[in-house]
């Protein structure tokens, strides 16, 4: 093998190993609770563990993983790449980028659907850490029933530690995730083989005929069992969402060569155990483990579930950052935790909100099987919405023909709808939780987006035309005093006058000799190429010492105004003294009025949401000692 090919192969292998820890942490720990949930006495309609039911459930689990994860996501959905990035927010950006004016209404509806899907993902981010860690610690009950009272306190302690270390980022411990999950998949695969050897006949469950037979035996029981079966595909969205971190090829390799075979073996092994010992429905995963290995397995499972939780929490940070850049959240504080990996961020507000919600769930539900009812709706809702958006994108951008869209819609749509319907039955047994959470988060996101549009419109009216303002400067008598140095005014556009510039002239009657108007634009792409980052224009106002700079950033990037000014300085015709720069910001006070446009309660929500916004000085990376804030009031 040539050296270049060897290095490329080694690099892909390293990425595939890293993907095991980040991408497959959630779905990799599903065997802890998926099969147990189907046969649980707390299920909507418990399944009796006879041979047909056991083979049927294992068959449904295998084919659910095969069709939803392998075909729907790995083969098809991962083809929708937004400059290498994936996930439901990236898919929204793809639809926005390809939208046409005549289809603006339809696109707005799809975007709203996608935002609700992202809201459900936040619900998933609350439930995953709680159910994963609880299911791992519940292994203590298998070791000794007398330890059951320790499950909730230990789970809470693990989760407290997990959220406390989030501010340190995943960079320091990320390199250990892959090897740990490699051991996890190897162990659960080996346990599966151990169970299969005891009852080789369970291999028959790989045939879809057993799933059909089980569903036909008692249609209602089989249909409701899908509500537990779907827990085997939790984390499928992570394959797509983390595509930008690892690339599609390493993810596909890790899934097809290790994760998928190991999961299949373990589910078959649990089925074999239940055939031999039907009483094993209490906890088939841990009962599959030999007595001498149960305590070490509990420790390994706790580490694996922490990794799974870490992955989904990091995903929530990424979704929050994308929501900020796309205009669905205010500029909340976002910290980068790695100098090399741009995707590694820490969002304090999201972290502590998740922390409080997760602990409430642990103490309120106390059992993983009780949380499973709430878990399924969030998962199936997100999967169904992602499929819908992907099919629209495939038709409009990928050039799929009508028959291809129809075929994919029928095959995957029927499967996703069946799982979603089976979970909706559990609405009053905990299923309301992700729906209420999703609706609440959606209301916040959509309210902020709409309110910000109203504020921007009213702000532009207050700002007035830049051309008119400069013309007024030219004829004002006595003339406005021009002081030495360079002033940078941040603006939402280059056609209107920054409020800070207008206030400085109106109240101080001065303007710096060189005035730079910097406008930050967020593009519907993850990253903007360096050569496309900045546009500079000073042709119309060169004699006035005023220049316009437009800086473009992707929704995965964060603006750096001083860096923009440094890069643009060499292109300016006007003199720019980098050592004598003063930055001017408009500090906007939102004033609620009775004006139409939003319901009063939504205006109050919008006003409340403004309080979580980060300081604009820090957000734009401005030097605080050289930044001047000028206040303005905008009505809503």
N, C-alpha and C positions, 0 to 999 in steps of 0.2 A: 504493500500500500504506500503511495507517495506520502511525503511528510505533510503536505498541506491537507490531504484527505484525512490523514491520521489525526491532525490537530482538530479538524472540523468534527470528526467523529467523537473525539474526546470531549470537545466543547458541548456537543449535543448530549452526550452521556451525562455530563455534569449538570446541564440544564434539566434533563429528564429527572435526575436525582433530586434537584432542588424543587422541581414541580411536585414531586411526591409529597413533600412537606407542606407546601402552600396550597396547591390546587386540590389535592385529594385528601386533605385532612378530614374534611367534613364527611364526604361520601365513604371514606375509608373506615370511619368509626360507626357507620350505620348498622353493621351486624350486631352491635351491642344491644340494640333495642328494636330493630325492624320486625324480625320474626316473632319476638316476644310480644310485641304490641298486637299482632294479628290474633294471637291466641289468648290475649289477656282477658281476664274476667271483667275488666273495666272497659272493654271494647263495646261499641254500640250494639253489636250482635256477635258475641264470642263464637269462635270456630272450634268445634269439637275435634280433638287431635286424632282422628282416624286416618287410615292409610291414604284414602283418596284426598282428604283435606290437606294432609301434610305434603304429599307429592304435588298437589295442585297449587298450594301456596308457594312452595319452592319454585315451581315452574313459572308462576306469575312473577315472582321476584326476579328470576333470571331473565325473562323476556322483557320485563319493565326496564331493567338495567340495559339490556341489549338494544331495545328500540329507542328509548328516550336518551340515554347517555351516549351510547356508541353511535347510533345512526342519526338521531335528531341533532345532537350537539356536536359530537366529534366529526361526523361526516359532513353535515350540512350547515348548521348555524355558525360554526367557526369560520366559514367562508366569508362571512360579513365582517370585514376588517376595516376599521377607520384608521388608516395609516398605521396598522399593526395593533391597534387597541381594540379590545372587545368589551362586552358587558352591555347592560340594557341602556345606560346613559350614552355610551358610544353609539349604540344603534339609533337612539333618538337623534344624535348629532348627524348621523348618516342620512336620516330621513330629512332633516332640516336642510342639509347641504344640497340634497337632490330635489328639494321642493320647487314647484313652479307656482307662480302667482295664481293661476286659475285653479289650482288644487290646494290653495292655502287653507280653506276650511277643513278639508279632509286631513291634511297634514296636522293641523291644530288638534283634531280629534285623536289622531294617532299619538301625538306627543303627549296629550293628556293621559292616554292609556299607558304610555311608557312611564310617565311620572308616577302613576299609581303603582305600576310594577316595581319601580325603584322604592316606593314607599313600603310595599310589601317586603322588599329585601331588608329594610331596616327592622321590620317585625321579625324576620328570620334571624337577623343579627342579635335580637334579644333572646329568642328561644334557643338557638343552637348552643351557646355556652351553657345554659341551664340544663338542658336535656342531656347533652353530651357528658358533662362532668358528673351529673347525678347518676347516669347509667353506669359510668365507670366505677364510682364509689359504691354502688349497690352490690358490687361483687363481694363486699364484706359480709353481706347477709348469706351468701352461699358458703363462705368460709365458716361463719358462725351466726345463726339467727339472733343471738344475744347482742350482736354489734349493730343492729338495725338503727338504734337511737343515735349512732354516730354519723350516719350517712349525711344528713342535712348539714350539721356543723362542719364536717370535713369538706364537703362540697363547697360550702360558703367560704371557708378559709382558702381553698384553692382559687376560687374566683376572685376573692379580694386580692390575693397576691398577683393574679393575672392582670387585673386592671391597674394595680399600683405600678407595675413595671412597664406599662404601655408607653409612658413618656420617654423611656430609654430607647424605644424603637426596636424593630426586628432585625436591624443590621447585625448586632453583636451575637444574637442567638440563631439567626436565620440559617447559618451554615450547618447547624446541628439538626434542623428540622428534617431534611431529606434522609440522612442516615437513620434517624429514629423511626421514621415512617417506613423505611426500607425493612428494618427489623420487624416492625408491626405487620406489614403485609406478608413477610416471610413466615412469621409465627402463625397468623390467622389462616394462611394457606396450609401450613403443616397441620394445624388442628383440624382443618377441614378434611385433609387426607386421612387423618387418624379416624375421624368419624365415618368416612366413606368405606374404609377397610372393614369396619365393624358391620356395615350393612351396604354392600355394593349395589344393591337393587335401587338405591336412591338415585343413581345416575339416570334412571328412566325419567326422572322429573325434568330433565333437559328438554324433553319433548313437549311442545305446546299442547299436545292432546290432553295432558293431565290438567293443565290450567282450564281448558275448555270443559273437561269432564267435571271438575270441581265447581265451575260456574253453573253448569247445567244441573248439577245435583240439587242445589238450592240457590236459585238465582239471586235472591235478596241477600243471603249470607255471603255469597261469593262477591257480589257487587260491593257490599259494605266492607268486605275484607280488603278491597283495593285501598281503602283509607289507611290501612297499616302497611300494605305492600309498597306504597309510594315513598315511605320513609327510606327505602333502599336506594332511592335516587336523590336524596337530599345532598346538596352540594354540586348538582349538575351545572348550575349556573356559574360556579367557580371556574369550570373548564373554559368558559367563554370570557368571563370577567378578567381572568388572569392571563389571557392570551398575550397581552402587551408585555408582560414581565418575562415570559419564557419563549414565546413564539409557538405556533401551532404544532410544528413537527415534534419538539420534545414532549409536549403534552400528550400528543397522540401515541408516541412511543411508550411513555410511562404508563398510559392507560391500557394499551393493548398488550404490552409485554409483561406487566406486573400487577397493576391494581385490579384490572378486570378479572384475570385468572384467579388471583388470590381471593377476591370477594366471592366469585362463583364457587370455589372450593369450600369456603367457609359456610356459605349458605347451604350447600349440599350436605356438609358435615352436620350442621344443626338439624337438617331434615332427617338425616340418618339417626341422630340421637333421639329425636322425637318418636320415630318409628319403633325403636327399641325400648324407649322409656317415655311414654306419653306424659308422665308427671313432670318431665323436664320443661314444660311450657313456662314454669315459674321464672327460669332464666337459662334458656338453651345455650347462650353464648358461653357463660362461665361454667355450666355443667359439662360442656364439651372439653373443658380443660382438666387434665389429671389433677388429683388432689394436691400433689406435691408442688404443682406449678401455679396454683391459684393466687397465692399472695404475690409472687413476682408478676403474674399476669395483670393483677389489679394495678400494680405500680406502673406497668407499661401502658395499660389502658388509660390511666390518669394522665400520663405524659402525652399520649396520642390525642386525648380529648382536649387537653390544653392547647395543643398545636392546631387542632380543628377549630377551637374557639378563637385562637389568635388569628387564624386565616380569615374568619368571617368578620372579626372586629376590624382588621386591617382593610377588608373590603368595604366596610361601612365608612371608614375614613376616606377611602378613595371616592366612593359615591358622593359623600358630602362635599368633597373638594370639587368634583365635576359639577355638582348642583350649584355651587357658588359661582363657578366660571360660566355656567349657562344661564345664570340669572334667576335661579329658583331658591337661593338662600342668600342672606346678607354676607358680607365679607367677615366670616368668622375666623378666629385665630387658627392658623395652620402652621405647624412646625415640621420642618424636614429633619428626619432622623438619620439620614445617610448622605454623605458627600458624593457618593458614587451612584446610588440608585434614586432617581428622581421620584419613583413611585412610592417610596417609603416615607409616609407622613404620619404625623400624630395630630389629632384634632381634639383638644382638651374638652370642649363642650360636648362633643359626641361621645367621648370616652366616659365621662362621668354620668351622662344621661343613660347610656347603656348599662353602666355599673349599677345604678340605682334600680333600673328596670329588671335586670337579671336577678339581683338579690331578692327583689319582691317576688319574682316568679318562683325562685327556689323555696322560699319560706311559705309561699301560698299553696303551691302544688305538691311539693315534697317528694313526689314520685315521678320517675321518667315516663311511665306509661300514662300518667294523667296529663303530662305535658304533650304527649304524642298527638292527642286530639287537636291541640292548638297548632302543632307543627305542620301538619299536612296541608292546610289551606294556604299558608304562606308559600310553601314550596310549589304546589300545583298552580297557584295563581301566577307566580312569577314565570314559571315554565310556559304556561298558556299564553301569557302576554308576549313573552319573548318570541314564541313561534309566530304569533300574529304579525308582529312588527317585521320579523325576518321574511315572511312570505310577501309582504308588501314591498320590502326592499328588493327581494329577489325578482319580483315582477318588474319594478321600475328601473332598477339599476343593473342587475345581473343578467337581464334578458331572458329570464325563464319564460317558457311558453305557458299558455293558459292551462293546458292539460297537465303540465308538470306541477303548477301551483295547485290545481285541483287534486291531483294524486297525493301530493305531500300533505295538503290540507285535510284530506279524508283520512289518510293513514295516521298521521301524527295528531291531527286535531281530534279525532274520535278517541284516541288513547288518552290525550291530555284532558279532554272534557270528561271522560269516564272517571279518571282519578280525581279531578276537581269536584265532580258531582258526589262521589263517594265521601269526600271530606266535608262537603257542605252539610251532610247529614249530621255531622258532629258539631254543628253550630253552637248548641246549647251545652255542650260538654267541654268547652274550652276553645272551640273553633272560632268563637266570637273575638278572641283576643287579637289575632293578627289582622282580622278585618277592621276592628275598631282602631288598632294601631295604624294600619295602612291608611284608613280614611282620615285619621287625625293628622298624620304626617303629610298626606296629600293636600289637605286643606291649608296647612301652613305653607307648603311649597307653592301652591297655586296662588294663594293670597299674596305672598311676597312678590311673585312674578307680576301679577296684575297691578298691585300697589306701586311697584317700582316703575312700571310703565306710566302710570298716572303721574307720579312724582317727576319722572324724566320729562314728560310732556309739559307739565307746569313749570318745571325748571327752565326748559328751553324758552318758554314764553318770557320768563323773568330775565333770562340772559340777553335775549334780543340778538339781532344780526351783528356778527363780527365786523362785516364791511361797514355797516352804519356806525358802529362804535368808533372805528378807526377814522372814518371820515369826520366824525364829531371831534376827535382828538386834533385833527389838522386845523380846524377852524375855531377851536375854543380860544377865547381871549379873556384874561391872559393865558398863554399856552401852559399846558401841563408841564411841570418841572420834570426833566429827565435826569435821574441820578445815576452815578457810576455803578457798574456791575451788571449782573445777569439775573433776571427773575424767571422762574419756571412756574407756569400756571397749569394745573391739571384741569382738563376739560373732558366732557363726554363726547365732544365732536369738535370739528375745526370750523364750522360755519356759524356757531354761536359764540358769544362772549363769555369767558369763564366768570362766574359770579365773583370770585376773589379778585380778578383784574378790575371788574367794574367797581367793586367796593373800594379797592385801593385808590382808584382814580377819583371816585366821588368824595371820599372822606379824607384821604391823605393828599390829594391833588398832586400825586407824583407817580412816575412810572420809570422803571429802570431803562438804561440806554438800550439794552438788549432784552427783549421779552420773548420767551419761548412758550408756546402753547402746546402741551403734550396731551394727546388723546390715546387712551388705551382701548384697543378693540380685542374682544375675545372671539376667536374664530371657531367654527364647528368642526375642528380637527384637534387631535391630541397635542401635536407639536407643530410649530411653524419653523420652516427652514431659516437659517441665519440670514441668507441673502434676501429673504422676503419679510424680515422682521420690521424694518424701519423705512418709512417714506418721509422725505423732508421737502418742504416747500416754503420759499420766502420770496417768490417772484413778485407777487402783488404788493407786498408790504416791506420790501427790502429797505426802502428809504425811511420807513417808520421804525426800523430796528425790530420788527416783529416777524417771527418765523413760526411755522406750524410743523409739528412732528407727530406722525401717527405710528404707534408701536403695536404690532399684532402679536398676540399670544394664543397658544392652543389651550383647550380646557384642562389639560394636564399640567400646565405651566403656571408660574406665578410672576407677576410683573415686577420689574426692578427699574424704577424711573431714573435714578442716578446713572445706571449702566446705559440706559437708552440715551440720555443726554450726552454722555461721554462718546458713545458711538456716533451720534449724529453731529457732534461738534465739527468734525472735519469736513462735513458736506455743506455747512452753512456759509452763505455769503456774508452775513452779518458777523460782527465780532462776538465771540463767546468766551468769557473768562471763567474757566472751570474752577478757579480758586476763589471766586467771588460770586457764588451762586446762592440765591435765596429762593426757597420753594414756598409757594403760596397754595393753601388748600381752603376750600369752602367748607365750613362746618355747618351742615344743613340741619335746621330744626323743623321737624314735620309738625304741621298744625292741622288738627282734625277739624273739618267743617261739615256742613250739611250738603255740600255739593254732590251731585249724582256721580255715579261711576262704580261705587262699591257700597255694599250694605254696611250700616253702622257697625255691626259686630265684627265684620271683616276689617274695617278700618281700625278698630281697637286692637284686633289681632296683629295687624300690620305694624301698628305703633309699638306693641309689646315686642314683636320680633326684632325691631331695630335695636333693642337693648343688648342683644347677643352679638352684635356686629363688633368686629375687631377694630382697633384704632387704625384709622386710615394711614397715619404716619408709618406705622410698622408694616401695614399691608403692602404699601408701595415702596418700602425700604428706604424711606427718606431720612436724612440726618436730622434728628430732632432739634439739635441746637441751631439749625439753619432753616427751620420751617416755621412759617407764620400762618396761623389759622384766623380766617375772617368769617364771621357768622352771617347766615342768611336764613330766612324763614320761607318754607314752601308749603302750600296748602294741599290737602288731599280730601 
